């Protein structure tokens, strides 16, 4: 998955919060955790860093934030690692669903605009020399007399 993260192509030279730049020792120091804890979290699937060609772990700034959140949930909230993994999965699912909703809303908006354009084209194609008949309600009395052919 070179150049891909989260399903998006990125410039390999552009640093973002998703750029895998930190080796495990630096990630451990930045997150305040022991490197062995980071390895355990990786094995459990809590935080999965990118890998180098030699299989070395490379953590991004987003991974560091996630490590801190896992630690907070574990220590401050007393949630076990299985619960934390489920929370992370659900948060990822919510994020994916929100992106899908935005995508569908944009598609619906585009379809609505296309329908309005088609409707306008149909209205523009109406014949202008035809006038719709409207029956008028009247109380007048009309006498009909047939024409005589003399």
Residue pairs with C-beta under 8 A, 6 or more apart in sequence:
2 12
3 9
3 10
3 12
4 10
5 18
5 20
5 50
5 60
6 18
10 16
10 18
15 21
16 60
17 60
17 61
17 62
17 65
18 60
18 61
18 62
19 60
19 61
20 49
20 50
20 58
20 59
20 60
20 63
21 58
21 59
21 60
22 30
22 58
22 59
22 60
22 63
22 64
23 56
23 57
23 58
23 59
24 35
24 38
24 39
24 49
24 56
24 57
24 59
25 35
26 59
27 38
27 49
27 57
27 59
27 63
27 64
27 67
28 34
28 35
28 37
28 38
30 64
31 38
31 64
31 67
31 68
31 71
32 68
32 71
33 67
33 71
38 47
38 57
38 59
38 67
39 57
41 47
41 67
41 70
41 81
42 48
42 49
42 57
44 81
44 85
45 85
46 66
46 70
46 81
46 84
46 85
46 88
47 59
47 63
47 66
47 67
47 70
49 57
49 58
49 59
49 60
49 63
50 57
50 58
50 59
50 60
51 57
51 58
52 58
59 67
66 88
70 81
70 84
70 88
73 79
73 83
73 84
73 87
74 80
74 81
74 84
79 87
